[in-house]
């Protein structure tokens, strides 16, 4: 998934919580990692730590051949 918005990296990292799920359970108990992660290695979700990392990771996972769907309006299932 690619999240594209103003301050996407910072906002996403706030939602997912600290990298160490054990620490997240104490410091940010409502974060995704606190609720679903187990340890530092098994933290259940990834979030780039900077815009530069995000650009590198997007290029790695979504090369030119892949089709990235851009959603311009909300589409309920």
PDB file of N, CA, C and O in Angstrom:
ATOM      1  N   UNK A   1       0.851  -1.163   0.000  1.00  0.00           N
ATOM      2  CA  UNK A   1       0.000   0.000   0.000  1.00  0.00           C
ATOM      3  C   UNK A   1       0.902   1.233   0.000  1.00  0.00           C
ATOM      4  O   UNK A   1       1.906   1.286   0.711  1.00  0.00           O
ATOM      5  N   UNK A   2       0.535   2.194  -0.788  1.00  0.00           N
ATOM      6  CA  UNK A   2       1.227   3.481  -0.790  1.00  0.00           C
ATOM      7  C   UNK A   2       0.244   4.530  -0.293  1.00  0.00           C
ATOM      8  O   UNK A   2      -0.831   4.717  -0.863  1.00  0.00           O
ATOM      9  N   UNK A   3       0.626   5.199   0.765  1.00  0.00           N
ATOM     10  CA  UNK A   3      -0.191   6.267   1.320  1.00  0.00           C
ATOM     11  C   UNK A   3       0.365   7.586   0.812  1.00  0.00           C
ATOM     12  O   UNK A   3       1.535   7.900   1.032  1.00  0.00           O
ATOM     13  N   UNK A   4      -0.469   8.354   0.136  1.00  0.00           N
ATOM     14  CA  UNK A   4      -0.026   9.623  -0.415  1.00  0.00           C
ATOM     15  C   UNK A   4      -0.899  10.738   0.131  1.00  0.00           C
ATOM     16  O   UNK A   4      -2.093  10.804  -0.159  1.00  0.00           O
ATOM     17  N   UNK A   5      -0.295  11.613   0.921  1.00  0.00           N
ATOM     18  CA  UNK A   5      -0.990  12.748   1.513  1.00  0.00           C
ATOM     19  C   UNK A   5       0.046  13.662   2.145  1.00  0.00           C
ATOM     20  O   UNK A   5       1.211  13.288   2.276  1.00  0.00           O
ATOM     21  N   UNK A   6      -0.366  14.832   2.527  1.00  0.00           N
ATOM     22  CA  UNK A   6       0.511  15.739   3.248  1.00  0.00           C
ATOM     23  C   UNK A   6       0.930  15.066   4.554  1.00  0.00           C
ATOM     24  O   UNK A   6       0.077  14.572   5.291  1.00  0.00           O
ATOM     25  N   UNK A   7       2.215  15.041   4.847  1.00  0.00           N
ATOM     26  CA  UNK A   7       2.774  14.443   6.064  1.00  0.00           C
ATOM     27  C   UNK A   7       2.432  12.958   6.216  1.00  0.00           C
ATOM     28  O   UNK A   7       2.201  12.482   7.328  1.00  0.00           O
ATOM     29  N   UNK A   8       2.401  12.238   5.109  1.00  0.00           N
ATOM     30  CA  UNK A   8       2.035  10.817   5.121  1.00  0.00           C
ATOM     31  C   UNK A   8       2.935   9.992   6.033  1.00  0.00           C
ATOM     32  O   UNK A   8       2.442   9.170   6.806  1.00  0.00           O
ATOM     33  N   UNK A   9       4.250  10.199   5.954  1.00  0.00           N
ATOM     34  CA  UNK A   9       5.178   9.402   6.761  1.00  0.00           C
ATOM     35  C   UNK A   9       4.917   9.628   8.247  1.00  0.00           C
ATOM     36  O   UNK A   9       4.764   8.664   8.997  1.00  0.00           O
ATOM     37  N   UNK A  10       4.865  10.865   8.677  1.00  0.00           N
ATOM     38  CA  UNK A  10       4.655  11.168  10.092  1.00  0.00           C
ATOM     39  C   UNK A  10       3.307  10.708  10.612  1.00  0.00           C
ATOM     40  O   UNK A  10       3.212  10.146  11.703  1.00  0.00           O
ATOM     41  N   UNK A  11       2.268  10.946   9.830  1.00  0.00           N
ATOM     42  CA  UNK A  11       0.922  10.545  10.259  1.00  0.00           C
ATOM     43  C   UNK A  11       0.801   9.025  10.360  1.00  0.00           C
ATOM     44  O   UNK A  11       0.215   8.506  11.310  1.00  0.00           O
ATOM     45  N   UNK A  12       1.358   8.313   9.375  1.00  0.00           N
ATOM     46  CA  UNK A  12       1.279   6.843   9.389  1.00  0.00           C
ATOM     47  C   UNK A  12       2.068   6.290  10.567  1.00  0.00           C
ATOM     48  O   UNK A  12       1.609   5.373  11.247  1.00  0.00           O
ATOM     49  N   UNK A  13       3.247   6.841  10.809  1.00  0.00           N
ATOM     50  CA  UNK A  13       4.063   6.356  11.931  1.00  0.00           C
ATOM     51  C   UNK A  13       3.354   6.610  13.269  1.00  0.00           C
ATOM     52  O   UNK A  13       3.509   5.824  14.204  1.00  0.00           O
ATOM     53  N   UNK A  14       2.594   7.677  13.368  1.00  0.00           N
ATOM     54  CA  UNK A  14       1.830   7.947  14.587  1.00  0.00           C
ATOM     55  C   UNK A  14       0.737   6.888  14.781  1.00  0.00           C
ATOM     56  O   UNK A  14       0.462   6.478  15.908  1.00  0.00           O
ATOM     57  N   UNK A  15       0.124   6.455  13.695  1.00  0.00           N
ATOM     58  CA  UNK A  15      -0.938   5.442  13.766  1.00  0.00           C
ATOM     59  C   UNK A  15      -0.377   4.065  14.102  1.00  0.00           C
ATOM     60  O   UNK A  15      -0.973   3.325  14.884  1.00  0.00           O
ATOM     61  N   UNK A  16       0.776   3.716  13.510  1.00  0.00           N
ATOM     62  CA  UNK A  16       1.317   2.371  13.742  1.00  0.00           C
ATOM     63  C   UNK A  16       2.067   2.249  15.055  1.00  0.00           C
ATOM     64  O   UNK A  16       2.182   1.146  15.591  1.00  0.00           O
ATOM     65  N   UNK A  17       2.583   3.353  15.591  1.00  0.00           N
ATOM     66  CA  UNK A  17       3.260   3.328  16.883  1.00  0.00           C
ATOM     67  C   UNK A  17       4.727   2.958  16.797  1.00  0.00           C
ATOM     68  O   UNK A  17       5.267   2.775  15.706  1.00  0.00           O
ATOM     69  N   UNK A  18       5.375   2.847  17.959  1.00  0.00           N
ATOM     70  CA  UNK A  18       6.794   2.533  18.017  1.00  0.00           C
ATOM     71  C   UNK A  18       7.125   1.186  17.359  1.00  0.00           C
ATOM     72  O   UNK A  18       6.307   0.266  17.355  1.00  0.00           O
ATOM     73  N   UNK A  19       8.346   1.090  16.801  1.00  0.00           N
ATOM     74  CA  UNK A  19       8.772  -0.126  16.102  1.00  0.00           C
ATOM     75  C   UNK A  19       8.728  -1.345  17.008  1.00  0.00           C
ATOM     76  O   UNK A  19       8.323  -2.422  16.570  1.00  0.00           O
ATOM     77  N   UNK A  20       9.133  -1.201  18.247  1.00  0.00           N
ATOM     78  CA  UNK A  20       9.123  -2.312  19.198  1.00  0.00           C
ATOM     79  C   UNK A  20       7.706  -2.467  19.761  1.00  0.00           C
ATOM     80  O   UNK A  20       7.235  -1.633  20.534  1.00  0.00           O
ATOM     81  N   UNK A  21       7.053  -3.534  19.364  1.00  0.00           N
ATOM     82  CA  UNK A  21       5.669  -3.760  19.792  1.00  0.00           C
ATOM     83  C   UNK A  21       5.549  -3.852  21.309  1.00  0.00           C
ATOM     84  O   UNK A  21       4.543  -3.425  21.875  1.00  0.00           O
ATOM     85  N   UNK A  22       6.556  -4.401  21.970  1.00  0.00           N
ATOM     86  CA  UNK A  22       6.520  -4.488  23.441  1.00  0.00           C
ATOM     87  C   UNK A  22       6.499  -3.092  24.056  1.00  0.00           C
ATOM     88  O   UNK A  22       5.745  -2.837  24.995  1.00  0.00           O
ATOM     89  N   UNK A  23       7.315  -2.198  23.536  1.00  0.00           N
ATOM     90  CA  UNK A  23       7.333  -0.818  24.019  1.00  0.00           C
ATOM     91  C   UNK A  23       6.038  -0.108  23.655  1.00  0.00           C
ATOM     92  O   UNK A  23       5.515   0.675  24.449  1.00  0.00           O
ATOM     93  N   UNK A  24       5.517  -0.374  22.462  1.00  0.00           N
ATOM     94  CA  UNK A  24       4.273   0.258  22.013  1.00  0.00           C
ATOM     95  C   UNK A  24       3.118  -0.073  22.951  1.00  0.00           C
ATOM     96  O   UNK A  24       2.254   0.771  23.191  1.00  0.00           O
ATOM     97  N   UNK A  25       3.096  -1.289  23.481  1.00  0.00           N
ATOM     98  CA  UNK A  25       2.020  -1.698  24.391  1.00  0.00           C
ATOM     99  C   UNK A  25       1.989  -0.818  25.641  1.00  0.00           C
ATOM    100  O   UNK A  25       0.938  -0.633  26.255  1.00  0.00           O
ATOM    101  N   UNK A  26       3.156  -0.277  26.010  1.00  0.00           N
ATOM    102  CA  UNK A  26       3.256   0.575  27.198  1.00  0.00           C
ATOM    103  C   UNK A  26       3.051   2.048  26.842  1.00  0.00           C
ATOM    104  O   UNK A  26       2.271   2.744  27.492  1.00  0.00           O
ATOM    105  N   UNK A  27       3.752   2.518  25.809  1.00  0.00           N
ATOM    106  CA  UNK A  27       3.748   3.951  25.502  1.00  0.00           C
ATOM    107  C   UNK A  27       2.633   4.413  24.582  1.00  0.00           C
ATOM    108  O   UNK A  27       2.246   5.581  24.616  1.00  0.00           O
ATOM    109  N   UNK A  28       2.108   3.507  23.755  1.00  0.00           N
ATOM    110  CA  UNK A  28       1.095   3.887  22.761  1.00  0.00           C
ATOM    111  C   UNK A  28       0.119   2.722  22.568  1.00  0.00           C
ATOM    112  O   UNK A  28       0.051   2.147  21.482  1.00  0.00           O
ATOM    113  N   UNK A  29      -0.640   2.371  23.620  1.00  0.00           N
ATOM    114  CA  UNK A  29      -1.451   1.152  23.623  1.00  0.00           C
ATOM    115  C   UNK A  29      -2.550   1.071  22.566  1.00  0.00           C
ATOM    116  O   UNK A  29      -3.072  -0.016  22.319  1.00  0.00           O
ATOM    117  N   UNK A  30      -2.916   2.187  21.937  1.00  0.00           N
ATOM    118  CA  UNK A  30      -3.952   2.146  20.911  1.00  0.00           C
ATOM    119  C   UNK A  30      -3.375   2.091  19.500  1.00  0.00           C
ATOM    120  O   UNK A  30      -4.124   2.135  18.524  1.00  0.00           O
ATOM    121  N   UNK A  31      -2.060   1.995  19.383  1.00  0.00           N
ATOM    122  CA  UNK A  31      -1.419   1.921  18.064  1.00  0.00           C
ATOM    123  C   UNK A  31      -1.588   0.513  17.476  1.00  0.00           C
ATOM    124  O   UNK A  31      -1.881  -0.445  18.192  1.00  0.00           O
ATOM    125  N   UNK A  32      -1.397   0.414  16.169  1.00  0.00           N
ATOM    126  CA  UNK A  32      -1.518  -0.882  15.489  1.00  0.00           C
ATOM    127  C   UNK A  32      -0.513  -1.875  16.046  1.00  0.00           C
ATOM    128  O   UNK A  32      -0.858  -3.028  16.305  1.00  0.00           O
ATOM    129  N   UNK A  33       0.725  -1.441  16.234  1.00  0.00           N
ATOM    130  CA  UNK A  33       1.754  -2.352  16.729  1.00  0.00           C
ATOM    131  C   UNK A  33       1.466  -2.809  18.157  1.00  0.00           C
ATOM    132  O   UNK A  33       1.750  -3.956  18.501  1.00  0.00           O
ATOM    133  N   UNK A  34       0.917  -1.949  18.979  1.00  0.00           N
ATOM    134  CA  UNK A  34       0.580  -2.342  20.347  1.00  0.00           C
ATOM    135  C   UNK A  34      -0.535  -3.382  20.342  1.00  0.00           C
ATOM    136  O   UNK A  34      -0.508  -4.334  21.122  1.00  0.00           O
ATOM    137  N   UNK A  35      -1.503  -3.199  19.471  1.00  0.00           N
ATOM    138  CA  UNK A  35      -2.653  -4.105  19.441  1.00  0.00           C
ATOM    139  C   UNK A  35      -2.364  -5.417  18.710  1.00  0.00           C
ATOM    140  O   UNK A  35      -2.936  -6.451  19.055  1.00  0.00           O
ATOM    141  N   UNK A  36      -1.478  -5.388  17.699  1.00  0.00           N
ATOM    142  CA  UNK A  36      -1.280  -6.573  16.856  1.00  0.00           C
ATOM    143  C   UNK A  36       0.135  -7.122  16.849  1.00  0.00           C
ATOM    144  O   UNK A  36       0.338  -8.278  16.479  1.00  0.00           O
ATOM    145  N   UNK A  37       1.118  -6.330  17.247  1.00  0.00           N
ATOM    146  CA  UNK A  37       2.505  -6.765  17.219  1.00  0.00           C
ATOM    147  C   UNK A  37       2.869  -7.594  18.428  1.00  0.00           C
ATOM    148  O   UNK A  37       2.129  -7.651  19.409  1.00  0.00           O
ATOM    149  N   UNK A  38       4.029  -8.240  18.342  1.00  0.00           N
ATOM    150  CA  UNK A  38       4.489  -9.098  19.434  1.00  0.00           C
ATOM    151  C   UNK A  38       5.835  -8.619  19.983  1.00  0.00           C
ATOM    152  O   UNK A  38       5.996  -8.437  21.190  1.00  0.00           O
ATOM    153  N   UNK A  39       6.802  -8.417  19.078  1.00  0.00           N
ATOM    154  CA  UNK A  39       8.153  -8.030  19.479  1.00  0.00           C
ATOM    155  C   UNK A  39       8.694  -6.986  18.510  1.00  0.00           C
ATOM    156  O   UNK A  39       7.976  -6.500  17.636  1.00  0.00           O
ATOM    157  N   UNK A  40       9.979  -6.647  18.677  1.00  0.00           N
ATOM    158  CA  UNK A  40      10.644  -5.736  17.758  1.00  0.00           C
ATOM    159  C   UNK A  40      10.660  -6.319  16.347  1.00  0.00           C
ATOM    160  O   UNK A  40      10.423  -5.599  15.377  1.00  0.00           O
ATOM    161  N   UNK A  41      10.933  -7.601  16.226  1.00  0.00           N
ATOM    162  CA  UNK A  41      10.987  -8.256  14.925  1.00  0.00           C
ATOM    163  C   UNK A  41       9.598  -8.605  14.382  1.00  0.00           C
ATOM    164  O   UNK A  41       9.380  -8.568  13.171  1.00  0.00           O
ATOM    165  N   UNK A  42       8.684  -8.934  15.246  1.00  0.00           N
ATOM    166  CA  UNK A  42       7.322  -9.319  14.850  1.00  0.00           C
ATOM    167  C   UNK A  42       6.371  -8.185  15.230  1.00  0.00           C
ATOM    168  O   UNK A  42       5.535  -8.324  16.123  1.00  0.00           O
ATOM    169  N   UNK A  43       6.522  -7.052  14.522  1.00  0.00           N
ATOM    170  CA  UNK A  43       5.741  -5.875  14.900  1.00  0.00           C
ATOM    171  C   UNK A  43       4.531  -5.638  14.009  1.00  0.00           C
ATOM    172  O   UNK A  43       3.843  -4.631  14.175  1.00  0.00           O
ATOM    173  N   UNK A  44       4.251  -6.529  13.073  1.00  0.00           N
ATOM    174  CA  UNK A  44       3.036  -6.645  12.262  1.00  0.00           C
ATOM    175  C   UNK A  44       2.845  -5.633  11.130  1.00  0.00           C
ATOM    176  O   UNK A  44       1.997  -5.860  10.267  1.00  0.00           O
ATOM    177  N   UNK A  45       3.582  -4.543  11.094  1.00  0.00           N
ATOM    178  CA  UNK A  45       3.332  -3.544  10.052  1.00  0.00           C
ATOM    179  C   UNK A  45       4.613  -2.744   9.799  1.00  0.00           C
ATOM    180  O   UNK A  45       5.439  -2.563  10.692  1.00  0.00           O
ATOM    181  N   UNK A  46       4.751  -2.279   8.574  1.00  0.00           N
ATOM    182  CA  UNK A  46       5.926  -1.466   8.231  1.00  0.00           C
ATOM    183  C   UNK A  46       5.506  -0.042   7.913  1.00  0.00           C
ATOM    184  O   UNK A  46       4.426   0.197   7.372  1.00  0.00           O
ATOM    185  N   UNK A  47       6.361   0.884   8.251  1.00  0.00           N
ATOM    186  CA  UNK A  47       6.178   2.275   7.881  1.00  0.00           C
ATOM    187  C   UNK A  47       7.534   2.899   7.620  1.00  0.00           C
ATOM    188  O   UNK A  47       8.426   2.821   8.465  1.00  0.00           O
ATOM    189  N   UNK A  48       7.698   3.504   6.482  1.00  0.00           N
ATOM    190  CA  UNK A  48       8.964   4.168   6.162  1.00  0.00           C
ATOM    191  C   UNK A  48       9.275   5.217   7.221  1.00  0.00           C
ATOM    192  O   UNK A  48       8.372   5.845   7.774  1.00  0.00           O
ATOM    193  N   UNK A  49      10.577   5.400   7.500  1.00  0.00           N
ATOM    194  CA  UNK A  49      10.963   6.353   8.537  1.00  0.00           C
ATOM    195  C   UNK A  49      11.276   7.745   8.005  1.00  0.00           C
ATOM    196  O   UNK A  49      11.545   8.663   8.780  1.00  0.00           O
ATOM    197  N   UNK A  50      11.242   7.905   6.674  1.00  0.00           N
ATOM    198  CA  UNK A  50      11.500   9.219   6.082  1.00  0.00           C
ATOM    199  C   UNK A  50      10.951   9.227   4.657  1.00  0.00           C
ATOM    200  O   UNK A  50      10.635   8.176   4.099  1.00  0.00           O
ATOM    201  N   UNK A  51      10.843  10.395   4.088  1.00  0.00           N
ATOM    202  CA  UNK A  51      10.387  10.517   2.709  1.00  0.00           C
ATOM    203  C   UNK A  51      11.356   9.806   1.767  1.00  0.00           C
ATOM    204  O   UNK A  51      10.926   9.158   0.812  1.00  0.00           O
ATOM    205  N   UNK A  52      12.660   9.921   2.028  1.00  0.00           N
ATOM    206  CA  UNK A  52      13.656   9.265   1.188  1.00  0.00           C
ATOM    207  C   UNK A  52      13.515   7.745   1.255  1.00  0.00           C
ATOM    208  O   UNK A  52      13.589   7.070   0.229  1.00  0.00           O
ATOM    209  N   UNK A  53      13.314   7.210   2.445  1.00  0.00           N
ATOM    210  CA  UNK A  53      13.102   5.764   2.594  1.00  0.00           C
ATOM    211  C   UNK A  53      11.825   5.341   1.877  1.00  0.00           C
ATOM    212  O   UNK A  53      11.793   4.304   1.216  1.00  0.00           O
ATOM    213  N   UNK A  54      10.778   6.142   2.009  1.00  0.00           N
ATOM    214  CA  UNK A  54       9.513   5.823   1.352  1.00  0.00           C
ATOM    215  C   UNK A  54       9.688   5.754  -0.156  1.00  0.00           C
ATOM    216  O   UNK A  54       9.179   4.832  -0.794  1.00  0.00           O
ATOM    217  N   UNK A  55      10.392   6.704  -0.732  1.00  0.00           N
ATOM    218  CA  UNK A  55      10.610   6.710  -2.184  1.00  0.00           C
ATOM    219  C   UNK A  55      11.380   5.464  -2.616  1.00  0.00           C
ATOM    220  O   UNK A  55      11.035   4.844  -3.622  1.00  0.00           O
ATOM    221  N   UNK A  56      12.413   5.094  -1.871  1.00  0.00           N
ATOM    222  CA  UNK A  56      13.202   3.902  -2.184  1.00  0.00           C
ATOM    223  C   UNK A  56      12.348   2.633  -2.056  1.00  0.00           C
ATOM    224  O   UNK A  56      12.416   1.754  -2.916  1.00  0.00           O
ATOM    225  N   UNK A  57      11.559   2.535  -1.003  1.00  0.00           N
ATOM    226  CA  UNK A  57      10.746   1.344  -0.758  1.00  0.00           C
ATOM    227  C   UNK A  57       9.604   1.231  -1.767  1.00  0.00           C
ATOM    228  O   UNK A  57       9.277   0.125  -2.198  1.00  0.00           O
ATOM    229  N   UNK A  58       9.001   2.335  -2.146  1.00  0.00           N
ATOM    230  CA  UNK A  58       7.944   2.319  -3.161  1.00  0.00           C
ATOM    231  C   UNK A  58       8.512   1.832  -4.483  1.00  0.00           C
ATOM    232  O   UNK A  58       7.890   1.018  -5.166  1.00  0.00           O
ATOM    233  N   UNK A  59       9.698   2.328  -4.852  1.00  0.00           N
ATOM    234  CA  UNK A  59      10.336   1.890  -6.097  1.00  0.00           C
ATOM    235  C   UNK A  59      10.658   0.397  -6.051  1.00  0.00           C
ATOM    236  O   UNK A  59      10.562  -0.289  -7.068  1.00  0.00           O
ATOM    237  N   UNK A  60      11.037  -0.107  -4.884  1.00  0.00           N
ATOM    238  CA  UNK A  60      11.361  -1.529  -4.741  1.00  0.00           C
ATOM    239  C   UNK A  60      10.114  -2.406  -4.905  1.00  0.00           C
ATOM    240  O   UNK A  60      10.141  -3.389  -5.645  1.00  0.00           O
ATOM    241  N   UNK A  61       9.032  -2.056  -4.221  1.00  0.00           N
ATOM    242  CA  UNK A  61       7.829  -2.887  -4.226  1.00  0.00           C
ATOM    243  C   UNK A  61       6.921  -2.655  -5.427  1.00  0.00           C
ATOM    244  O   UNK A  61       6.220  -3.571  -5.856  1.00  0.00           O
ATOM    245  N   UNK A  62       6.923  -1.461  -5.965  1.00  0.00           N
ATOM    246  CA  UNK A  62       6.029  -1.110  -7.061  1.00  0.00           C
ATOM    247  C   UNK A  62       6.847  -0.608  -8.235  1.00  0.00           C
ATOM    248  O   UNK A  62       7.011   0.599  -8.409  1.00  0.00           O
ATOM    249  N   UNK A  63       7.358  -1.516  -9.033  1.00  0.00           N
ATOM    250  CA  UNK A  63       8.161  -1.093 -10.180  1.00  0.00           C
ATOM    251  C   UNK A  63       7.271  -0.566 -11.297  1.00  0.00           C
ATOM    252  O   UNK A  63       6.048  -0.550 -11.157  1.00  0.00           O
ATOM    253  N   UNK A  64       7.862  -0.141 -12.389  1.00  0.00           N
ATOM    254  CA  UNK A  64       7.123   0.451 -13.511  1.00  0.00           C
ATOM    255  C   UNK A  64       6.057  -0.472 -14.084  1.00  0.00           C
ATOM    256  O   UNK A  64       5.030  -0.001 -14.574  1.00  0.00           O
ATOM    257  N   UNK A  65       6.284  -1.767 -14.030  1.00  0.00           N
ATOM    258  CA  UNK A  65       5.358  -2.729 -14.637  1.00  0.00           C
ATOM    259  C   UNK A  65       4.078  -2.899 -13.831  1.00  0.00           C
ATOM    260  O   UNK A  65       3.052  -3.309 -14.373  1.00  0.00           O
ATOM    261  N   UNK A  66       4.133  -2.587 -12.538  1.00  0.00           N
ATOM    262  CA  UNK A  66       2.935  -2.775 -11.721  1.00  0.00           C
ATOM    263  C   UNK A  66       1.957  -1.635 -11.959  1.00  0.00           C
ATOM    264  O   UNK A  66       2.339  -0.519 -12.310  1.00  0.00           O
ATOM    265  N   UNK A  67       0.701  -1.949 -11.761  1.00  0.00           N
ATOM    266  CA  UNK A  67      -0.310  -0.908 -11.942  1.00  0.00           C
ATOM    267  C   UNK A  67      -0.713  -0.390 -10.567  1.00  0.00           C
ATOM    268  O   UNK A  67      -1.243  -1.134  -9.742  1.00  0.00           O
ATOM    269  N   UNK A  68      -0.462   0.862 -10.337  1.00  0.00           N
ATOM    270  CA  UNK A  68      -0.843   1.493  -9.078  1.00  0.00           C
ATOM    271  C   UNK A  68      -2.145   2.226  -9.311  1.00  0.00           C
ATOM    272  O   UNK A  68      -2.229   3.111 -10.162  1.00  0.00           O
ATOM    273  N   UNK A  69      -3.155   1.855  -8.553  1.00  0.00           N
ATOM    274  CA  UNK A  69      -4.474   2.457  -8.687  1.00  0.00           C
ATOM    275  C   UNK A  69      -4.554   3.693  -7.819  1.00  0.00           C
ATOM    276  O   UNK A  69      -4.332   3.619  -6.610  1.00  0.00           O
ATOM    277  N   UNK A  70      -4.859   4.797  -8.403  1.00  0.00           N
ATOM    278  CA  UNK A  70      -5.001   6.045  -7.668  1.00  0.00           C
ATOM    279  C   UNK A  70      -6.483   6.265  -7.395  1.00  0.00           C
ATOM    280  O   UNK A  70      -7.284   6.351  -8.326  1.00  0.00           O
ATOM    281  N   UNK A  71      -6.843   6.355  -6.131  1.00  0.00           N
ATOM    282  CA  UNK A  71      -8.233   6.568  -5.744  1.00  0.00           C
ATOM    283  C   UNK A  71      -8.441   8.057  -5.530  1.00  0.00           C
ATOM    284  O   UNK A  71      -7.793   8.658  -4.673  1.00  0.00           O
ATOM    285  N   UNK A  72      -9.320   8.643  -6.284  1.00  0.00           N
ATOM    286  CA  UNK A  72      -9.568  10.071  -6.150  1.00  0.00           C
ATOM    287  C   UNK A  72     -10.822  10.361  -5.352  1.00  0.00           C
ATOM    288  O   UNK A  72     -11.051  11.501  -4.949  1.00  0.00           O
ATOM    289  N   UNK A  73     -11.631   9.349  -5.119  1.00  0.00           N
ATOM    290  CA  UNK A  73     -12.807   9.518  -4.269  1.00  0.00           C
ATOM    291  C   UNK A  73     -13.033   8.243  -3.494  1.00  0.00           C
ATOM    292  O   UNK A  73     -12.526   7.189  -3.878  1.00  0.00           O
ATOM    293  N   UNK A  74     -13.772   8.314  -2.426  1.00  0.00           N
ATOM    294  CA  UNK A  74     -14.009   7.161  -1.570  1.00  0.00           C
ATOM    295  C   UNK A  74     -14.849   6.125  -2.313  1.00  0.00           C
ATOM    296  O   UNK A  74     -15.864   6.463  -2.923  1.00  0.00           O
ATOM    297  N   UNK A  75     -14.427   4.872  -2.259  1.00  0.00           N
ATOM    298  CA  UNK A  75     -15.185   3.828  -2.937  1.00  0.00           C
ATOM    299  C   UNK A  75     -15.513   2.704  -1.963  1.00  0.00           C
ATOM    300  O   UNK A  75     -14.694   1.817  -1.721  1.00  0.00           O
ATOM    301  N   UNK A  76     -16.716   2.753  -1.411  1.00  0.00           N
ATOM    302  CA  UNK A  76     -17.177   1.739  -0.461  1.00  0.00           C
ATOM    303  C   UNK A  76     -17.311   0.395  -1.169  1.00  0.00           C
ATOM    304  O   UNK A  76     -17.655   0.328  -2.350  1.00  0.00           O
ATOM    305  N   UNK A  77     -17.037  -0.653  -0.436  1.00  0.00           N
ATOM    306  CA  UNK A  77     -17.218  -2.011  -0.980  1.00  0.00           C
ATOM    307  C   UNK A  77     -18.661  -2.407  -0.889  1.00  0.00           C
ATOM    308  O   UNK A  77     -19.024  -3.512  -1.292  1.00  0.00           O
TER     309      UNK A  77
END
